[in-house]
Each structure stands twice: as structure tokens, then as C-alpha cells.
Amino acid sequence: MFIKKSFAFLCLCFFLVSCQGNSQPPQEVNDNEANREVEQGLVLYNSTIEQSNADGNTLWRISTEKAIYAQDNQSAKIEEIVGNLFENNEIILKVKADRGEVTKEGKEIFLEGNILVIDPRNKAEFRGEEVVWKPEDNFLVVTGKDKIKASHEKLVVTAKEGIYNTKNQVLELSKDVFATTNKPTLQLTTEHLYWRIPQDKVIGNKPLNMIRFDEKIITDKLNSQQVEVDLNNSVAVISGNVEYQSIKPSLQAATNRVVWYYGDRIMESNQPTKLIQPDKGTTLTANFVKFNLEENQVYLQEGIYGETKDKESEIYADKMLWNVDNEEINAEGNVYYSQLNPDLNLKGIKAWGNLRDKNITVQGDNSTRVITNIYPEE
């Protein structure tokens, strides 16, 4: 046990070590190999080593096929490793690796080769090529020659580096982060991400890209500065220069904050939002927007302004329902409509029709009872 200065002494006191655990005669070794192992320090086969805290509670335990201690007994090289990390005498982490080294009297463990780390509390798995494990500091760093991989039933993430806090079960990922949710499929790429595994939350605080799929078909794309994803409810709160694109129906949006129910393709924002139909040239802005793209409906409130590409027609209103598919609008409250060729400026309480075709009906209030029909010139 690595709680006292004498590294080898405690290993001999607390663990009974055997070469094979049977009565077969030992294999012959040449003098050079024997001398080399003696110079390196104590060599143990099929051994178990562990570390305890001042209260005598086990911090970690490692089983290894071979352990070679340094001459100063401050470190040991180990092979074919299976280990556990404990908290309150319960296993909180299981580790496997091809080889490694225990240093700093057990306060730091370096592992490499086919790393597999499992947290039995949340069923998350981490894979990589190298691990720096600091049990007393409650974290391990996982890296890989290509990328590491973290897996869960709701999320799979790859990155160049991951830092796992074993106490609060948070995985911090950095460099070329690529995350994929399961049902519905949502892909997220960024340079830095936090995964709060017990809460099923993913938090990104760097510029990021998101892509939603229906089966293998892309339905939505989004860029922003920050995101918080609730994996349980398929909801993403997105902020900072949000740029959104729906593939079908064709629609683009720009705002500073949205709540995206990506499972149902519903999005809403209480920030000024600009909506564009790139193929039709119609633009609408409002202070509050909610759209359901499964139904091709957009609801707008407060400060609404709409215009066509060439500004041949434009409209103001307090509320509006916009059908993105057929481009029909229904506007209410302080409606103001204007158009060119012919030039018209009309006010009313309601309006409906097609803005791009300049086929709009404006209804006046009860005091005037005027309904004006406007049609494009033949």
C-alpha cells in the first residue's frame, strides 16, 4: 500500500504475491535477465497492489500480471492491468489497460494501450490510448493518438482529450469534439464541451455547429456560440449569434437565443429574430418567434415587419401566423401594409394573403367597417 514511504515493504506486508499460484517448478531464466530484474527492483507476478487513505479506506486497487518496482521504491511499472477506484468503499470506476506505471507513491497512475474505463454508477464508458489517473484529486485524463471515445446509451462523443471528474461525474472534452445523440440523431462539433452524465446534460461554451438528421437525411443545421442540451427531453438552449437553417421547408433564421425542441423540430425565441425564405425572397422579423417545421407554421409576435426581396410589398403587425409552405400570412393588430406598382398604404386590424404576390386583404376596424382588397395589376 502506498500510504507509507516504503513502497516495496508495504506491498510485501499487505499482499501475498505468487508467481503462478501452483506447484509447478519455476521456469528457468538466464543470469542476464535475473540480474536486470534485480537491478530494476522488486519484480512481482500476478500481484495486487492498492492504496488507502489515512482512515484506512481503500482508494484504489490494481491487479497486474507483472509489476517491476524502481530501486527507490517510489514507482512501479505494471502490465496487463485491471483496476478499481473506490469511494466510501464502493467501486466508482473500473479500469483496464495493457501497461502502465504507478508513481508518486501511488498518487499518480499512468496507463497506456487499449484503455477502457467504466463508471458503474452511470454506465458511461471511456476508451483511449493513454490515461493519467490521480485518484486523490478525483480525476483522470484520457488521451489518444487519434481520438478518445466516450459512450453512453444517449450520447457518443469523440475528442482528442477528456478529463473526467470522478466525484461529480462530469466529463470535460476538448479539441475536435464530435458528439452524436441517439433518437433523434443530433450531431454537434466544437472545440470544448462538458458532459454532466448523471443529469444527461451537455454544455458547450465555444463556437459550435449542430446538424439534425431524420434517419440519414439532414433536416436542420445550426451555428452558435453556446449550447446546453437536455438529452432526456431532446431540448437545446442555444445562444450567441445563432444561425439556423431548415432544409425542408427552406427557411433561415438569425437571432441571439433560441430554445430548440429538436425532437419535434419546434423552435422558439424571445429575442429579436430574422426569418428568411432564401428561395422565395420573403423576410420577416419579430421580437418573439415560434415555429413548428413539421407543420410548416411560424408564429410571430411584437414588432413584426415583413418584406419581399425587392421591397415591392411590406407589412407591419402585432401578431402573425405564417405558413412557410404556401406563403400565406394571417396578421392581427395595428396592421400597416404598403406596396409599389400600384402604390398603396393601408391600415387595419387584420390582414391575410400572400405578401410576395401582393395578393393581400386588409380589414378595417369596427368604426369604419372597411375591407379593402388589393390585387396585383394584370
Residue pairs with C-beta under 8 A, 6 or more apart in sequence:
1 10
1 11
1 14
1 49
1 50
1 51
1 52
1 106
2 10
2 49
2 51
2 102
2 105
2 106
2 107
3 10
3 51
3 52
3 53
3 54
3 105
3 106
4 10
5 105
6 73
7 69
7 73
7 74
7 75
7 76
7 105
8 41
8 42
8 69
8 73
9 73
11 17
11 42
11 44
11 47
11 49
11 69
14 50
15 47
15 48
15 49
15 50
17 44
17 45
17 46
17 47
18 45
18 46
19 26
19 45
19 46
20 45
20 46
21 46
37 43
37 68
39 71
40 68
40 69
40 70
40 71
41 68
41 69
41 70
41 71
41 73
41 76
42 67
42 68
42 69
42 73
43 66
43 67
43 68
43 69
44 64
44 66
44 67
44 69
45 65
45 66
45 67
46 63
46 64
46 65
47 63
47 64
47 67
48 61
48 62
48 63
48 64
49 61
49 62
49 64
49 67
49 76
49 78
49 102
49 106
50 58
50 59
50 60
50 61
50 62
51 58
51 59
51 60
51 61
51 106
51 107
51 135
52 58
52 59
53 59
53 136
57 86
57 88
57 89
58 86
58 89
59 85
59 86
59 106
59 135
59 136
60 83
60 84
60 85
60 86
60 106
60 109
60 135
61 83
61 84
61 86
62 78
62 81
62 82
62 83
62 84
62 102
62 109
63 81
63 82
63 83
64 78
64 79
64 80
64 81
64 82
65 79
65 80
66 78
66 79
66 80
67 76
67 77
67 78
67 79
68 76
68 77
68 78
69 75
69 76
70 76
74 103
74 104
74 105
75 101
75 102
75 103
75 104
76 101
76 102
77 99
77 100
77 101
78 99
78 100
78 101
78 102
79 98
79 99
80 98
80 99
81 95
81 96
81 97
81 98
81 99
81 100
81 111
82 94
82 95
82 96
83 94
83 95
83 96
83 109
84 91
84 93
84 94
84 95
85 91
85 92
85 93
85 94
85 95
85 133
85 135
85 166
86 92
87 166
87 167
91 120
92 119
92 120
92 121
92 166
93 117
93 118
93 119
93 120
93 140
93 166
94 117
94 118
94 119
94 120
95 111
95 115
95 116
95 117
95 118
95 131
95 133
96 114
96 115
96 116
96 117
97 111
97 112
97 113
97 114
97 115
97 116
97 131
98 112
98 113
98 114
99 111
99 112
99 113
100 109
100 110
100 111
100 112
100 131
101 109
101 110
102 108
102 109
102 110
103 109
103 110
106 135
107 134
107 135
107 136
108 132
108 133
108 134
109 131
109 132
109 133
109 134
109 135
110 130
110 131
110 132
110 133
111 130
111 131
111 133
112 129
112 130
112 131
113 129
114 129
115 126
115 127
115 128
115 129
115 130
115 131
115 142
116 125
116 126
116 127
117 125
117 126
117 127
117 131
117 140
117 142
117 164
118 124
118 125
118 126
119 125
119 164
119 166
119 169
119 197
121 169
121 198
122 152
122 169
122 197
122 198
123 152
123 153
124 150
124 151
124 152
124 169
124 171
124 197
125 150
125 151
125 152
126 142
126 148
126 149
126 150
126 151
126 162
126 164
126 171
127 142
127 144
127 148
127 149
127 150
127 151
128 142
128 143
128 144
128 148
128 149
128 162
129 143
129 144
129 145
129 148
130 142
130 143
130 144
131 140
131 141
131 142
131 143
132 140
132 141
133 140
133 141
134 140
138 165
138 166
138 167
139 163
139 164
139 165
139 166
140 163
140 164
140 166
141 161
141 162
141 163
141 164
142 148
142 161
142 162
142 163
142 164
143 160
143 161
143 162
144 160
147 158
147 159
147 160
147 176
147 178
148 158
148 159
148 160
148 161
148 162
149 156
149 157
149 158
150 156
150 157
150 158
150 159
150 162
150 171
150 173
150 195
151 157
152 197
153 182
154 181
154 182
154 200
154 231
154 232
155 179
155 180
155 181
155 182
155 195
155 202
155 231
156 179
156 180
156 182
157 171
157 173
157 177
157 178
157 179
157 180
157 193
157 195
158 176
158 177
158 178
159 173
159 174
159 175
159 176
159 177
159 178
159 193
160 174
160 175
160 176
161 173
161 174
161 175
162 171
162 172
162 173
162 174
163 171
163 172
163 174
164 170
164 171
164 172
165 171
165 172
168 196
169 196
169 197
169 198
170 194
170 195
170 196
170 197
171 194
171 195
171 197
172 192
172 193
172 194
172 195
173 192
173 193
173 194
173 195
174 191
174 192
174 193
175 191
176 189
176 191
177 188
177 189
177 190
177 191
177 192
177 193
178 187
178 188
178 189
179 187
179 188
179 189
179 193
179 195
179 202
180 186
180 187
180 188
181 187
181 188
181 229
181 231
181 234
184 212
184 213
184 214
184 234
184 262
184 263
185 212
185 213
186 210
186 211
186 212
186 213
186 229
186 234
186 236
186 262
187 210
187 211
187 212
187 213
188 202
188 204
188 208
188 209
188 210
188 227
188 229
189 208
189 209
190 204
190 206
190 207
190 208
190 209
191 206
191 207
192 204
192 205
192 206
193 202
193 203
193 204
193 206
194 202
194 203
194 204
194 205
195 201
195 202
195 203
196 202
196 203
200 230
200 231
200 232
201 228
201 229
201 230
201 231
202 227
202 228
202 229
202 231
203 227
203 228
203 229
204 226
204 227
204 228
205 225
205 226
206 225
207 223
207 224
207 225
208 223
208 224
208 225
208 226
208 227
209 221
209 222
209 223
210 220
210 221
210 222
210 223
210 224
210 227
210 236
210 238
211 218
211 220
211 221
211 222
212 218
212 219
212 220
212 221
212 222
212 262
212 265
213 219
218 247
219 246
219 247
219 248
219 265
219 293
220 244
220 245
220 246
220 247
220 262
220 265
220 293
221 244
221 245
221 247
222 238
222 242
222 243
222 244
222 245
222 260
223 241
223 242
223 243
224 238
224 239
224 240
224 241
224 242
224 243
225 239
225 240
225 241
226 238
226 239
226 240
227 236
227 237
227 238
227 239
228 236
228 237
229 235
229 236
229 237
230 236
230 237
233 261
233 263
234 261
234 262
234 263
234 264
235 259
235 260
235 261
235 262
235 263
236 259
236 260
236 262
237 257
237 258
237 259
237 260
238 257
238 258
238 259
238 260
239 256
239 257
239 258
240 256
240 257
241 256
242 253
242 254
242 255
242 256
242 257
242 258
242 269
243 252
243 253
243 254
244 252
244 253
244 254
244 255
244 258
244 267
245 251
245 252
245 253
246 252
246 265
246 293
249 293
249 296
249 324
249 325
250 277
250 278
250 279
250 280
251 275
251 276
251 277
251 291
251 293
251 298
251 324
252 275
252 276
252 277
252 278
253 267
253 269
253 273
253 274
253 275
253 276
253 289
253 291
254 273
254 274
254 276
255 269
255 271
255 272
255 273
255 274
255 289
256 271
256 272
257 269
257 270
257 271
258 267
258 268
258 269
258 271
258 273
259 267
259 268
259 269
260 266
260 267
261 267
264 292
264 294
265 292
265 293
265 294
266 290
266 291
266 292
266 293
266 294
267 289
267 290
267 291
267 293
268 288
268 289
268 290
268 291
269 288
269 289
269 290
270 287
270 288
271 287
272 285
272 286
272 287
272 303
273 285
273 286
273 287
273 288
273 289
274 283
274 284
274 285
275 283
275 284
275 285
275 289
275 291
275 298
275 322
276 282
276 283
277 283
277 324
277 327
280 309
280 327
280 356
281 308
281 309
281 310
281 356
282 306
282 307
282 308
282 309
282 327
282 355
282 356
283 306
283 307
283 308
283 309
284 298
284 300
284 304
284 305
284 306
284 320
284 322
285 303
285 304
285 305
285 306
286 300
286 301
286 302
286 303
286 304
286 305
286 320
287 301
287 302
287 303
288 300
288 301
288 302
289 298
289 299
289 300
289 301
290 298
290 299
291 297
291 298
291 299
291 324
293 324
296 323
296 324
296 325
297 321
297 322
297 323
297 324
298 321
298 322
298 323
298 324
299 319
299 320
299 321
299 322
300 319
300 320
300 321
300 322
301 318
301 319
301 320
302 318
304 315
304 316
304 317
304 318
304 319
304 320
304 331
305 314
305 315
305 316
306 314
306 315
306 316
306 320
306 329
306 355
307 313
307 314
307 315
307 355
308 314
308 355
308 356
311 340
312 339
312 340
312 341
312 358
313 337
313 338
313 339
313 340
313 355
313 356
313 358
313 360
314 337
314 338
314 339
314 355
315 329
315 331
315 335
315 336
315 337
315 338
315 351
315 355
315 360
316 334
316 335
316 336
316 337
317 331
317 332
317 333
317 334
317 335
317 336
317 351
318 332
318 333
318 334
319 331
319 332
319 333
320 329
320 330
320 331
320 332
321 329
321 330
322 328
322 329
323 329
326 354
327 354
327 355
327 356
327 357
328 352
328 353
328 354
329 351
329 352
329 353
329 354
329 355
330 350
330 351
330 352
331 350
331 351
331 352
332 349
332 350
333 349
334 347
334 349
335 347
335 348
335 349
335 350
335 351
335 362
336 345
336 346
336 347
337 344
337 345
337 346
337 347
337 348
337 351
337 360
337 362
337 374
338 344
338 345
338 346
339 358
339 360
339 374
341 377
342 377
344 374
346 362
346 372
346 374
347 362
347 364
348 362
348 363
348 364
348 365
348 370
348 372
349 363
349 364
349 365
350 362
350 363
351 360
351 361
351 362
351 363
352 360
352 361
353 359
353 360
353 361
354 360
357 376
358 374
358 375
358 376
359 374
359 375
359 376
360 374
361 371
361 372
361 373
361 374
362 371
362 372
362 374
363 370
363 371
364 370
364 371
364 372
